[in-house]
């Protein structure tokens, strides 16, 4: 099995080290910071390090195809979940697993349950919502500061 590991920070490096003790997989270790990817890839001579921006869906899909990866392992910040998910679906189209992007989305997204509020719990839902409204109002400036900082941070890990 060949795994594209995206993100070589703490989680990605730990994943690479644990996987190195087993013979089940080869890793392509990727990160926005190539030096960090190289440090994580040093865990095994079966690993290769590459640079990738986790926000770049096409680049990640290209790595999956180029290296013949069977799995994409996301070890990045949660804000990169959707670009990486889209890359995995796109790579499935390129590998002829899916005939089109539309088919890949249909296959991947199959709601099974319909969730509805429980009327008996409406009072507690309303109380939670009121706390949330007050909390958001009180922390809104800080949330916007954090969002600004996050947009300046490097991608990939």
KOLPA-768423 format. One record per residue: x, z, y negated of N, C-alpha, C in turn. Coordinates in steps of 0.05 Angstrom, whole numbers, plus 5000, padded with zeros to 4 digits. Layout:
<rs>
XZYXZYXZY ...
</rs>
This chain:
<rs>
501750005023500050005000501850004975 501049854955502549844930500649944908 501650144893500150274872501350224845 499750144826500550134798499850404786 501850564780501550824767501750774737 499650824722499650794693499851074681 502051124667502551384655504651534670 506951584657509151714670509851974655 507752104644508152364633508152574655 507152814649507153024668505652964693 503252864691501552814714502752574730 503452364716504552124730507152194744 508952344731511452414744511052594768 509152784766508552944790507452774812 505652584806504552404826506852254840 508652144824510851984835512652154853 513152394845514852574862513552644888 510952704887509552774911509352534930 508752304919508452054935511151974947 513352044933516051974943516652114970 515452334975515952485000514452365023 512752175018511152045039511851745039 511351615061512151335064509751145061 507451245051505051085052504850885029 506550905008506150724986508650674970 508750444958510750374938509350384911 510750484891509550514864510850324845 509250214827510150084803509450284781 511450414771511050634751511050514723 508850544709508750414682508050624661 509050574637508550744614509150584589 508050674567508650554541511550594534 512750814544515550874540517050804565 518550584565519950494589521850704600 523250844582525151054592523651264608 521251334599519751534614518851424641 518051174642517351054667519851044686 522150984675524550974691525251254703 524851464686525451734697523551804720 521051734717519051794739519651624763 520451374759521051194781523551264796 525251434784527651514797527151694822 524651774825523851944848524251804875 524251534875524551394900525851114895 527451024913528550754910526450544917 524050624926521850434930520250384905 520950514883519350504859520750314839 519050194823519950024801518650114775 520150114753519050194727518549944710 516249954696515649734677514249864652 514349724630513049814606510249674604 508249834597505649724592504149894572 502549774556500749914537498049944552 497250184558494750234573492350124559 492450074533490149964518489849664523 491949534534491949244537490949174565 488349124566487049064592488348824606 488848614591490048374603492848424614 494448584600497148644609497048814635 495249004636495049174660493949004684 491948834679490948664700493148474710 494748384691497048214698499048354716 499648604710501448764727500348804755 497748854756496448894782496848644799 496448404787496648154801499548084807 501248114787504048044791505448194813 504748454816506048624835504448654861 502148514863500448534887499548814893 498648954872497849234875495049244888 494749444905492149494918490549704903 491949864887490650094874491850134846 490150214828491050294801490550594799 492750744794492551034791492851094761 490851214750490851284721491851564717 494151594705495351854698495651874668 493851754654494051754624491951934612 491951944586489952084570487251954576 485052114576482352004582481551774564 482651744540481751524522482551254533 484151244554484950984566483350924591 481451084598479851034623478550764622 477150694601475650444601477450194601 479550184585481249944587482449914615 483250134627484350114654482250044675 479850144671477650064689477049764687 476949674662476449384658478749214670 481249314668483449174680483249154710 482349374723481949374752479849174760 477649164745475548974751476448684747 477948644725479048374719480948284741 482648464750484548404772483048334797 480748464802479148394825478048114824 477448024800476647744797478947554802 481347624791483747464795484547444824 484047664839484847664868482647554885 480547444873478347314888476647514904 476847774897475147974909472347944898 472147864872469647814859469747524848 467447394849467347114839467447104809 466547314795466547314766466647594755 467147624729467147884717464348004719 462247844717459547944719459048064746 460047924767459648024794461148284798 463548304787465148554790463648784777 462548734754461048944740458549034757 457148834767454748894784455549064808 457748984821458549134845459549414838 460849444816462049694808460049894797 458049794784456049964771453449944785 452850134802450450144818449050414816 447450454795446150704792444350764816 444551004826442951084850440751284843 441251454824439351664818438351634789 435951704785434851714758434752014750 436252074730436252354720434252384697 432752594699430752654678430952944671 430353014646430353294639428353454655 428953704660427053874674425454024653 422853984652421254114632421454414631 421854544654422154834655424654934640 426554754636429054834623429254744594 427054644583427154534556427954744536 427154994538427855194519430855234518 432155254541435055294541436455044531 435454804537436654554526436554564496 434254644485433954654456435854854443 436355074456438255274446441055164447 441855034469444454904470444854704448 442754544444442954334423443254454395 441954664390442254794363445054894360 446155024380448955114379450854874374 450354664389452054424386451854314357 449554294347449254194319450754364300 450654624302452154804285455154784289 455954764314458754744321459954484309 458454264313459454014303459754014273 457654124259457854134230460154304221 460754514234462954694226465654574233 465854414253468454304262468854014256 466953884243467053594238469653514224 470553654203473153564190475453574210 475553784227477753804246477553584267 475153524276474853314296475853044285 475252994260476152744248479152734244 480352964238483252984237484452924264 483353044285484352994312484152694320 481852574313481452294320483552124305 484152194281486152044266488852064278 489552304287492152344301492252194327 490052194342490052064368490451764364 489351644343489651364339492551284331 494151484323496951434316498851474339 497851614360499551684383500151434400 502551434412503151204430501451214455 500950974466499250954489500750994515 499251034537500351014563501151264576 500751494565501551724581501251974569 
</rs>
